[in-house]
């Protein structure tokens, strides 16, 4: 289990979100995705699988949200970072 890689991936996504928000402002979708990335980063940084910390029947929704909402070149950069988070989560 490579929690370090997962933390790094979620931190990279957070960095891209932060840059986007500074330039374009935030919205509910970005806030939700940002909160999920913070949770993933925190849990991975503590050496815990974030998927195991979710309540029964819950799952991360950042992938669905980004697929539905993101279309600009700047948003697609964020989506790439989020896809990397998903890849790292699937390796746990």
HELIX and SHEET records of a PDB file:
HELIX    1   1 UNK A    3  UNK A   24  1                                  22    
HELIX    2   2 UNK A   28  UNK A   45  1                                  18    
HELIX    3   3 UNK A   50  UNK A   53  5                                   4    
HELIX    4   4 UNK A   62  UNK A   69  1                                   8    
HELIX    5   5 UNK A   73  UNK A   90  1                                  18    
END                                                                             
